């Protein structure tokens, strides 16, 4: 569903007039805020396959700090490879990387380790590689990246739209108070049940989401 369709679906459930654009009325604009709040909550609840993206770094000799352009700061790492060498990259702590880079003479070679260190001017996360590349290497980062805030009427939501609608509807009920229809607590419990069902269904398709480790 598109952003506008999501808003209108919620408005219909509230027995309100549908709109032709998301900011047509102050109320439709408010519902649009609830839709985006719901989207963010659902994105945070699970590593949805629909949010998967691959950002590939192409290194240059001696350069060891790169930006994950387009990743922002709120993402999950699924896998990182050095496909040039056919090896898996290992994530190490900032402290460990900082010592590798600063407490001895710079080491160059085939990158095998990475860590995250701050953000660039665009707000994208920066990644540090070790050893420092001695040439061109292709390093794809397989990430789960939340969708940008919905603002255009025609933008389609990536996470399950029925969950977004139900969550936004529950939020709208809280804002307007009880009016003889479904209570906000009932609507939210229904959303939680639907969310659990969708996560369970998606989890059956991806074995990595069924692995649990005792800590």
Steps between C-alpha positions, in 0.01 A plus 500: 500500500609856436534767767169656393323164496625426851367833626162447335474145633546634853252784436236253384544296819450820696186578297663814361495642145776380272744752351671548163840592645667425833496859633155595370370554854666540836352166601632314195842652571476367857405155373802520270719553809344193662565298182869590510520429873343160439738430212803571718374279782439209263840543335665482842314181592665267246762473225246511217630360174335785308741743670810311388759698304858438392749786508831412338825672589765512230828573674803692382856447610582640847149643557347320797201713608185487284139616523208260462319738268125476543513282812440776751555405862212268583574173323573136576791307354415165346832411339823662378730336245823572322393353168833580338669253736192282556520549877261608776575832668510500881340774709723616785451762769583867455764473775675208335499671161624825651801319647577317175499830312692714749730296728725356230623576153214489244439152365391463137364193328172323436222645721374241747349707782263794526346723764267798499626845596275805490307650212582719201354841408198329341419305814617167358702264719874475439682167502870438569688210337802302619751426363495819296425402138803458276289517185147469367267270693124456466333481841120469498313577822167316517283719721145547621429871458177672611304672225514879494211688662195491274415843358386455140144377437622244248778340708426137589584371845741204509401332824161322517239767433225337707722528808566868431128570466406312818776667704415848369130437569576408861705819538217707353252348745725598790515858370125547450378300798225239513208565265292185518715299260796272563699614805863603456621217724303243299633643174858488627465142624369404157804668344736309731336170407524582128865604538586172671331305220685689226837459673437128547408459134801694374732320739414164342658614172834608649682241716733765647200652677433172677844473660530585869812491713522481878697788651 
